[in-house]
Amino acid sequence: ARRFFVGKYCMPTQLVTFGDSWTFGSELDLPREKTWSTLIGQARGWTVTNLSCPASSIGHLAVQLFQYIDQADQWQDYQKIFMIGLTGTTRYLSYSNLLREFINITPEAVYRSGAIHESGRPPDVITEFRTLSHETYKLVECQEYNQFIMRQTVMLFDNYCELNSIDRIFFSYFDYVSAPSRYFYPESITRTLTGQEYHLPDTRSNQYFQGKLFHPNQLGHRRIAEILMDFYDQNYSGN
């Protein structure tokens, strides 16, 4: 781990993670406590702040960033490192005036983004928004638009980190799309883990997913932690 000095003071490091249920630790016995972010924090002696939300969309990552900015003063004495786990590109962010909160539209259901369950299960489904979901995938769904949202989100994080001297790495769990950042892991995490892209039920037979329906198991989270620490060191060691 790098050490950061301000005068004679050695600043502690805070790892801030953004993402969906994979970053949250869904389907683990102890979500958040045994996720890859916690394992990295334990290995490097870093404080960990996990802002992920199950069922998040790419656009919802920006909301997570704004949530961090709102409380950033609490961490002003920390050197920050951002690790941003990009989710599937076919999820969309919207806002409900009725509920007064952001919602995530996915091919499976429309989910609330508040009241996150510590068990790691998805947020509550908004059944009355089925028509909104149908219309979204009928009128909005487009590969070019999906790539635009991903690139826009990466650029938002990149610019914020650059202005605030924050180390960062980006990676996609699946649905890999190249993005305009030198800190983008060069293939999907699923491909690195299994040798092929995410595809159910085939992925479940891999050692890193065995026993789980949709997410990595404990062994998978350990391997993800190793992958991300190695990639971070490649980009920032000696800086």
C-alpha positions as CSV (number, residue, x, y, z in Angstrom):
1,A,0.0,0.0,0.0
2,R,1.1,3.5,-0.7
3,R,1.7,6.0,2.1
4,F,0.6,9.6,1.8
5,F,2.2,12.4,3.8
6,V,1.1,15.9,4.5
7,G,4.1,17.5,6.2
8,K,5.0,14.9,8.9
9,Y,1.5,13.5,9.1
10,C,0.8,10.1,7.4
11,M,-2.7,10.2,6.0
12,P,-4.8,7.0,6.4
13,T,-6.4,5.7,3.3
14,Q,-10.2,5.3,2.6
15,L,-11.3,2.9,-0.1
16,V,-14.7,4.0,-1.5
17,T,-16.6,1.4,-3.6
18,F,-19.5,2.0,-5.9
19,G,-21.6,-0.6,-7.7
20,D,-24.5,-3.0,-7.6
21,S,-25.2,-6.3,-5.7
22,W,-21.8,-7.7,-6.7
23,T,-20.1,-4.9,-4.8
24,F,-22.7,-5.1,-2.0
25,G,-22.0,-8.8,-1.4
26,S,-25.4,-10.2,-2.2
27,E,-25.8,-14.0,-1.6
28,L,-22.8,-14.0,0.8
29,D,-23.5,-15.3,4.3
30,L,-22.5,-11.9,5.6
31,P,-23.0,-9.2,2.9
32,R,-20.7,-6.2,3.1
33,E,-18.6,-8.0,5.8
34,K,-17.1,-10.6,3.4
35,T,-17.3,-8.7,0.1
36,W,-14.2,-8.1,-2.0
37,S,-14.0,-4.5,-0.8
38,T,-13.8,-5.5,2.8
39,L,-11.1,-8.1,1.9
40,I,-9.0,-5.4,0.2
41,G,-9.4,-3.1,3.2
42,Q,-8.3,-5.8,5.6
43,A,-5.3,-6.7,3.4
44,R,-4.1,-3.1,3.0
45,G,-5.2,-1.6,6.3
46,W,-7.6,0.8,4.6
47,T,-10.9,2.1,5.9
48,V,-13.8,0.9,3.6
49,T,-16.9,2.9,2.7
50,N,-19.2,0.7,0.5
51,L,-21.9,2.9,-1.2
52,S,-23.2,0.1,-3.5
53,C,-26.9,-0.7,-3.9
54,P,-28.3,-4.0,-5.2
55,A,-30.0,-3.7,-8.6
56,S,-28.2,-0.4,-9.4
57,S,-28.1,0.9,-12.9
58,I,-25.1,2.5,-14.6
59,G,-26.8,5.9,-14.0
60,H,-27.3,5.2,-10.4
61,L,-23.6,5.1,-9.8
62,A,-23.7,8.9,-10.3
63,V,-26.2,9.1,-7.5
64,Q,-23.9,7.1,-5.3
65,L,-21.1,9.5,-6.1
66,F,-23.3,12.5,-5.1
67,Q,-24.1,10.7,-1.9
68,Y,-20.4,10.5,-1.2
69,I,-19.8,14.1,-2.0
70,D,-22.5,15.1,0.5
71,Q,-20.5,13.5,3.3
72,A,-17.0,14.0,1.9
73,D,-16.1,16.4,4.7
74,Q,-16.2,13.5,7.1
75,W,-13.3,12.0,5.3
76,Q,-11.2,15.1,4.5
77,D,-8.2,13.7,6.4
78,Y,-8.1,10.5,4.3
79,Q,-6.4,9.8,1.1
80,K,-9.2,8.4,-1.1
81,I,-9.2,5.5,-3.5
82,F,-12.3,4.9,-5.7
83,M,-13.1,1.5,-7.1
84,I,-16.2,1.7,-9.4
85,G,-17.9,-1.6,-10.4
86,L,-20.0,-1.0,-13.5
87,T,-23.1,-3.0,-13.7
88,G,-25.1,-4.3,-16.7
89,T,-25.8,-1.8,-19.5
90,T,-29.4,-2.7,-19.9
91,R,-30.5,-1.1,-16.6
92,Y,-31.8,2.5,-16.4
93,L,-32.1,5.2,-13.8
94,S,-35.3,7.2,-13.3
95,Y,-36.8,9.3,-10.6
96,S,-40.3,8.9,-9.0
97,N,-41.9,12.1,-7.9
98,L,-44.5,9.9,-6.1
99,L,-42.0,8.0,-4.1
100,R,-39.5,10.9,-4.0
101,E,-36.6,8.6,-4.7
102,F,-34.6,7.2,-7.5
103,I,-35.7,4.0,-9.1
104,N,-33.7,1.4,-11.2
105,I,-35.4,-0.1,-14.2
106,T,-34.1,-3.5,-15.0
107,P,-35.2,-6.3,-17.4
108,E,-36.4,-8.3,-14.3
109,A,-38.3,-5.6,-12.4
110,V,-38.3,-1.9,-11.3
111,Y,-36.6,-1.5,-7.9
112,R,-36.6,1.2,-5.3
113,S,-33.1,2.5,-4.4
114,G,-33.8,3.3,-0.8
115,A,-34.2,1.1,2.3
116,I,-31.4,-1.3,1.3
117,H,-31.8,-4.7,2.9
118,E,-28.7,-5.8,4.9
119,S,-29.4,-9.4,3.8
120,G,-28.2,-8.4,0.3
121,R,-31.6,-9.1,-1.4
122,P,-32.8,-6.6,-3.9
123,P,-34.7,-3.5,-2.8
124,D,-38.5,-3.6,-3.0
125,V,-40.0,-4.1,-6.4
126,I,-42.4,-1.4,-7.6
127,T,-45.1,-3.5,-9.3
128,E,-47.2,-0.6,-10.4
129,F,-44.3,0.6,-12.6
130,R,-44.5,-2.4,-15.0
131,T,-45.8,-0.2,-17.7
132,L,-42.9,2.2,-17.3
133,S,-40.5,-0.7,-17.6
134,H,-42.3,-2.0,-20.8
135,E,-42.2,1.4,-22.4
136,T,-38.5,1.9,-21.5
137,Y,-37.4,-1.2,-23.2
138,K,-39.7,-0.5,-26.2
139,L,-38.8,3.1,-26.7
140,V,-35.4,3.7,-25.0
141,E,-33.4,0.5,-25.2
142,C,-30.5,1.0,-27.6
143,Q,-26.9,-0.2,-27.6
144,E,-25.5,3.1,-28.6
145,Y,-27.4,4.9,-25.8
146,N,-26.2,2.3,-23.3
147,Q,-22.6,2.9,-24.4
148,F,-23.2,6.7,-24.1
149,I,-24.5,6.4,-20.5
150,M,-21.5,4.2,-19.5
151,R,-18.9,6.6,-21.0
152,Q,-20.7,9.6,-19.5
153,T,-20.6,8.0,-16.1
154,V,-16.9,7.0,-16.3
155,M,-16.1,10.6,-17.4
156,L,-18.0,12.0,-14.5
157,F,-16.0,9.9,-12.0
158,D,-12.7,10.5,-13.9
159,N,-13.2,14.3,-13.8
160,Y,-14.2,14.4,-10.1
161,C,-11.2,12.2,-9.2
162,E,-8.8,14.2,-11.3
163,L,-10.0,17.5,-9.6
164,N,-9.7,16.0,-6.1
165,S,-6.5,14.0,-6.6
166,I,-8.3,10.7,-6.0
167,D,-6.9,7.3,-7.3
168,R,-9.5,5.3,-9.2
169,I,-10.0,2.2,-11.2
170,F,-13.1,1.1,-13.2
171,F,-14.2,-2.4,-14.1
172,S,-17.3,-4.0,-15.5
173,Y,-18.6,-7.2,-14.0
174,F,-20.3,-8.1,-17.3
175,D,-21.5,-6.4,-20.5
176,Y,-18.0,-5.0,-21.1
177,V,-17.8,-1.8,-23.0
178,S,-14.5,0.0,-23.5
179,A,-14.5,3.4,-21.9
180,P,-12.4,6.6,-22.2
181,S,-10.2,6.0,-19.1
182,R,-6.7,4.6,-18.7
183,Y,-7.8,3.2,-15.4
184,F,-10.4,0.8,-16.9
185,Y,-9.8,-2.9,-16.4
186,P,-9.4,-4.4,-19.9
187,E,-12.0,-7.1,-19.7
188,S,-15.1,-8.1,-17.7
189,I,-14.5,-9.5,-14.3
190,T,-16.6,-12.5,-15.2
191,R,-14.3,-13.3,-18.1
192,T,-11.3,-13.0,-15.9
193,L,-12.9,-15.4,-13.3
194,T,-14.4,-18.0,-15.7
195,G,-12.7,-17.5,-19.1
196,Q,-16.0,-16.5,-20.7
197,E,-18.7,-13.9,-20.4
198,Y,-21.5,-14.1,-17.9
199,H,-24.1,-16.6,-19.0
200,L,-26.6,-18.4,-16.9
201,P,-26.9,-21.3,-16.0
202,D,-23.3,-22.0,-17.3
203,T,-21.6,-19.5,-15.0
204,R,-23.1,-21.3,-11.9
205,S,-20.9,-24.3,-12.5
206,N,-17.7,-22.3,-12.2
207,Q,-15.8,-22.6,-8.9
208,Y,-16.2,-18.9,-8.2
209,F,-20.0,-19.1,-8.5
210,Q,-20.9,-22.5,-7.2
211,G,-23.7,-22.6,-4.7
212,K,-25.0,-19.1,-5.8
213,L,-27.8,-18.1,-8.1
214,F,-26.4,-14.9,-9.7
215,H,-23.3,-13.7,-7.8
216,P,-19.8,-14.8,-6.9
217,N,-19.3,-16.9,-3.8
218,Q,-16.8,-16.3,-1.1
219,L,-14.0,-17.7,-3.2
220,G,-15.0,-15.5,-6.0
221,H,-14.9,-12.4,-3.9
222,R,-11.4,-13.3,-2.7
223,R,-10.3,-13.7,-6.3
224,I,-11.9,-10.3,-7.3
225,A,-10.0,-8.7,-4.4
226,E,-6.8,-10.1,-5.8
227,I,-7.6,-9.0,-9.3
228,L,-8.4,-5.4,-8.3
229,M,-5.4,-5.0,-6.0
230,D,-3.1,-6.2,-8.7
231,F,-4.7,-3.8,-11.2
232,Y,-4.5,-0.9,-8.8
233,D,-0.8,-1.6,-8.1
234,Q,-0.1,-1.8,-11.8
235,N,-1.5,1.7,-12.3
236,Y,-0.3,3.4,-9.1
237,S,2.7,1.7,-7.7
238,G,5.7,4.1,-7.6
239,N,3.5,7.2,-8.1
